Amino acid sequence: MIWIIMIGFFTLVAIGLPIAFSMGLSGVVYILSMNIPVSVAAQRFFSNTQSFSFLAVPFFILAGNIMVQSGIAKRIINFANVLVKHLPGGLACVSVVTSMIMAGVSGSSVADAASVGSILIPEMKRKGYPDSFSAAINATSSVVGIIIPPSSTMIVIAWIANLSVAKMFLAGAIPGIIIGLVFLIQTIWISKKNNYPREERATIKEIFIALFDSLWALILPIFLIGAIVFGIATPTEAASLSAIYALLVGVFVYRSLDLKKIFQALLDTAKSTTIVMLVVCSASIFTWILIRENIPTMIANGLLGLNLPTPLLLFLMVFILFVAGMIMDNVPNLFIFIPIYMPIILELGMDPIHFAIVILCALALGLFTPPVGTTLFISCNLAKISIEDTIKDILPFFISGMIIVLSILYIEPLVMWLPRLVFGL
């Protein structure tokens, strides 16, 4: 029966039914077929949302939406602009640097792709950049939004795998920065090769003016991560404080928020949170079925039974994540693969926080790859271009992204140095 359910799930996904409905419908069919009380489905549907830790997710989303509505994104873009506009492909470099800064503010790749892309993509097109490159650079650079802390996706991973959010945040910092810097270097090289435009270097005065203008936004991630890491606040408390902070800055400092914009931020948050929680609830049913049928243990034993050398086994596991990231959203993948992979990782003696960051980075690449890349869809829509036309521009970034993921897989200090420095792990 479980194989019929699995085949049915992938068939529903293939015909275009949203992942959440595909998982939920497959789960309900299984429960009805196995004569399990329907009340079990309702219980499993809501059980994983009854968590104090999960409250951090809507608060982080709210903080990001308030910042977008208050124009903080524009100030960050202006700051990034004065820093790197003189480099080859100046506006493309601005897109990468802005995404790195916004990652510490919004914690969402989708929000970053939408807010940054809506401003920079039309400007890049006006300056003569190809539409495909404009869309590609926005889609790829925004993936650091869920890797550089704070990150709502990290909170989901920490909850599923029972890991420390503070340690996850610190572990993701260096890999996220590495991905951003490599994408920046790659952007400069591509821009120089194709003779994309560059701007005049900003003066010291212009840099300080832009820094002062965006300072309130730049302080937030330091305050947020510091509060969590040093135990001043839980992730949920810190997320709620960040939403209040963003509101106060928007109303009293920048004076750009009015009731209409606040209502729009609340409305966008309600929509985004509903989507996330619907996926989480449906994934909870699906994961419960997999565990009930002992599928994670069977797959884990099967992989270990291959008797592959540890480096090769790890490579196979990450390669599967690359493929899964291309065909499914991150949250369902997390609910499916974490129960399967964590027993293997513990058996191999690998730190679960280390591999959790590897999972996050591997799946993050799927955000800008077809057929279901969310940031790719957003960027192509903003650039008014088809996904197929961006593939040649996306491919170099995907290749470099895979190399980085494999590097952090095999070079543990790239992930664990910072947590060990702070917590003495």
N, C-alpha and C positions, 0 to 999 in steps of 0.2 A: 504493500500500500504506500509506503514512504516513497518508493521510486515513482509511482504514479503521480503522487503529489508533487515531487520535484520536477517531473516532466511537465506537469500541468502548470507549475509556477513559471518555468522558463518559456513555455508556450504563450502564456498570458503576457509576459514581458515582451516577447518577440512581436506580438500583434499590436503592441502599443498601449496596453493597460498600465497605468501608473504602478510603480513598484509597491507602494503601500497597499493598494487594492489587490494586486497580484498575490502578495504575501498573505493578506487577511483572508481572501477568498479561498486560497489553497488550504490555509489552516482550518477554516470552518468546514470545508469538505472533508478533511481528515477527521475532525472531531465528530461530525455526523456519521461518517462511514464506520468509525470505531465504536459507535454507541456511547461516546463520552457525553456526560451531561452538558448541555449548552451553556449552563452557568459557568462552567470551567473556562469557556472561551471569553465570556465577559470578565471573569476574574483576571485571566492572563492578559487581556487587552489593556486593563487599567493598572495592573499591579506595578509595572515598572515606572509609572508616572508618579506614584505616591512616594516621592523621594525628595528630601530637603535639598540634596545636591543638584537635582534637576531644575530647581527653581533658578539656578544661576543662568541657565540657557536663555529663558525669555528676558531676563534682566540685561544680559550682555547684548541681546538683539535690540532691546529698547535703547540702550546707551548708544549703540551704533546708529540707529535710526534718528535719534535726537541730534547726533552730531552731523549727520547728513543734512537734516532739515535746517540746522543752525548755521550751515556754511563752513563748518570746520574743515571739511574736505577741501574746499577751495583754498583755505589758508595753508593747509599742508602742501597742496600742489604748488602754491606760490613759493613756499619755503624750499621744496625740492627743486623748483625751477631755477632759483638763484644759485643753488649749489652745483647743478650739473648741466645747465642748458648750453654751456660752452663746449661740451663734449660732442664728438660725432654722433649724429642722430639725437640732438639735444632733447627734443620732446619725448622720444622713445625712452631715453634714460630717465627723464622726469617720471614717466609712467612706472618704471621699475622702482625707483627710490620712493615715490609716493606710496606704492603698494607696501613696501617694507615698513614705512612709518605708520600707515593706516592699519597694518596688521596688529600693531601694538595698541591701537585705539578701538577698532571695531570687533576684532576677533572672528571675522567672517570673510571668506574669500568671495562669496556671492555678493555681499554688500560692497566690498571693495571694487569688484569688477563693475558693478552698476554705477556707483558714485564717481569713481575715478574715470571710468570709460565715458560716461555721459559728458564729461568736461573735456577730456584730452583727445578722444577719438575724432570729434568734429574739427578740433584745432589742428590735429595731425593731418587730416585730410585737406584742410585749407592750406597747410604749408607744403603740400605736395607729396606726402608720404603715401605709398600704395595702400589701398583699402585693406588688403589682405594682411599686410605687415602691421598696420594700426590695430586691427582686431586681434592678431596673434600675440602681439606684445602685451596687450591689456589682459587677454585671457591667461597667458602663462605667468606673468608677474604677480597676478592677484592670488595665486595658489599659496603664497607665503602667509596669507591671511589666517589660515588654520594651523600654521606651523609655528610662526613667531608668536609667543604668548602675549596677552591672554588669548585663549582659543576655546570656543564653546565645544568644538569637536573633541578637544583634549579632555574636557570634563566628561563627555559621554564615554570616551575610552576608559578613563579612570574609574568611572562608575561601573562599567561592565566588567572590567578586569580587577576591580577592588584595589586600585593603586592610589597613591598620593597625588592629588592635583598639583600641589606645590612643587613636588619633584618632577612631575610631568612638564610643568611650565618651564622649569629651569633646563630640563633635558632637551626641550624643543628649541631653545633659543639659538644655540650655535648652528644646528642643521638648517634652521630657517634663514639665518643670516648668510650662511654659505650658499644656499640656493639663490637667494636674492643677489649676492655679489657675483656669482657665476653667471646668472642671467644678465646682469648689468655689463659684465665684460663681454659676453657674447653679443649683446645688443650693440655695444660700441664697435666691435669687430665687423658685424654685419652692416652697420650704418656706414662705417668707413669704406667698406668694400663696395657698397652701392651708392656712395656719395650722397647720403641723405643730409639734409640741412642741419647746421649748427648755429647757435645764437652767440651774440657777443657776451663775453664774460661779465658777470655781475660785479659791482664794486663792493668793498667791505661794508660800506654804509647800507647798501641794498640788502646785503645778507643779514645784517643786524636788525634792520627794520622788519624783514620777513620772519626772522627768528622770534622777535618780540611779539609780533602779531599772532604767531602760531604757538606761543609758549604754553598757553593754558591747555592746548591739546597735547603737546609733547610731554607735559608733566604727568598726565593721566596714567599711562602704562607703568611709569616708575612707581607712582603711588599705589596702583592696583596690585602689581606683582609683589612689591615690597610688603604690602599688608598681608597677602596670602602666605608668602614664603616665611615671614618672621612671626606668623601666628597671631597677628593683630586682628585679622578677620577671616572667616571661612570664605571659600569661593563664592557662595551664595550672597553672603553679606557684602563682600567686595564688589560683586556684580551690581547689587542694588545701590551701593554707594556711588559706583561709576555712573549709573543712570541719573542719580540725583546731581552728581557733579556736572554731568553734561548739560542737564536742565538749567542749573544755576549759571553756568558759563554762558549758555546760549541766551538766557533771559537778561542777566545783569551785567555781564562783561561785554559780549559781542552785541547784545541787544538786537539779535536777528530772529529771535523766536517769538511768534505770536500764538494765539490760541488755535488758529487754523493749522499752523505748522505742527504744533504739539499734538493736535488731534490726528493729523496725518501720520505722525511718528507712531502714535498709539495704534492706529489702524494697521499700518504696515507691520508692526510688531505682532499684533493679533494674528494676521494672516501667516506670517513666517513661523510663529510658534505653533499654530495649528498644523501646518505642514510637517514640521519637525516631529511633533508629538504623535501625529497620525502614523508617520513612518515608524517611530519608536514602538507604538502600541502594536502595530501589525507585525513588526519584526519580533516583538516579544512572544507572540503566539507561535510564529514560525520557529524561533529558536527553541521554545519549550518543546515543540514537536520533535525537533532534531535531537534534543537531549533525551527525551522520552524514548526515542528509538535507538539511542546510544550511537548516533551517527558521528558526533565529534570524536568519540573514543575510537570507533572503527577506523575513521580516516587517519587519526593520529597514529594508531598502531600500524596502519597500512604504510604510512610514510616512513615511520621508524623501521618497519619491517623490510624496507628496500635496502637496508644496510649500506646506505650511501655515506661517504665521508661527510663530516659535519658541514664543511664549507659548501659542498655541493647540495646537501639537503636544504640548507638555508637559502641558497640561490633558487632552488626549485620552489620553495615556499614564497619567496618574494616575487618570482616570475608569475606565479598564480595570482598574486595580489595585483600585479600590473594589469593582467588580463581582466580580472574582476572589476578593477577600477574603471575600465573602459565601458563595461556593459551595465554596471549598477551604481547607484548613488552610494556615498560613503557610509551613511548610518546603517542601512541594511547589511552592507559588507562587514561592518564592525560587529554586528550582532551574530553574523554567521561565522566569521573567521577567528575572532578572539577566543571563543570556547574551543575551537579546533586547535589553534596554534599554541595557546598558552601552556597546555600540558606538555607539548613537545619541547617548548623552550625551557621549561623547568627541568625536563628530563635531560636536556643537553647542558644544563647548568648555566644558562644565559640569563642575565638580569631582565626581568619582565618589563621594566621601564624602558630599557634600551630597545627591546624589540617592539614595544608599543609605539615608540617614535618611528621606528622603521616602517611599521604598518601604516601609520599616519602619513608619512612622506610618500610611500609607494601608492597609496590610494589617492593622495592629493594630486598626483600627476593625471589621474583620470578625470579631474575637473576640466582639463582643457583638451581632452581627446574625444573624438567621435566614438560611438554614436550618441552618448548621453552626457557629454561634458557640459556642466552647467555654466561655468564661466565662459566657455567657448560659445554657447548659444547666446548668452547675453551680449558678448562682444561683437559677434557677427550681426546680431540684430541692430546694435548701435551703429555699426559700420555699414549696414545695409548690403551685406555680402553673404554668399552662400558658404556653408561650412567647408564644402569641397575645395573652394578656392583658397582656403587658409592652410591646408594641410602641409604644403611645401614650406611655409613659414613657421609652422608649429613643430615640424619634425626635428630640427636641430635642438630646440629647447627640450623636447621629450627625451632625446638621446642623452643630452647632458644631465637631465634630471635623473635618468636611470643610473648613470655613472655615480652621481652624488648619493643616491639611495644605497647603492652597493657599497660605496665608500663608508657610509655611516654604519652599515651592517657589519662590515669586517673590521673597522677601526673604532672600537668601543669608546675611547676617550673623546671622540668628537661629540658624543651624546652625553656620556656620564661624567665628564670632567667637572662641569659646573655644579651638578647636584652633589657630587662628592666634596667639592670645595666648600659648599654651604652646609651640607648636612653630615659630611664625614661618612658617606656610605662606604 
